[in-house]
Amino acid sequence: MKKHPVMNQYLKTLQLFLVNLMTVRAGLYIKQKPSNLKKQ
């Protein structure tokens, strides 16, 4: 199976996007957790 440059670039971009998305979600979760505990 030959790797196409366009497909390879797409996969790299998708991977970076997923990593950034998970990092942002983790950051938001960590920020929200203390405030949620304080409310309770």
Secondary structure, 3 states (H helix, E strand, C coil): CCCCHHHHHHHHHHHHHHHHHHHHHHHHHHHHHHHHHHHC
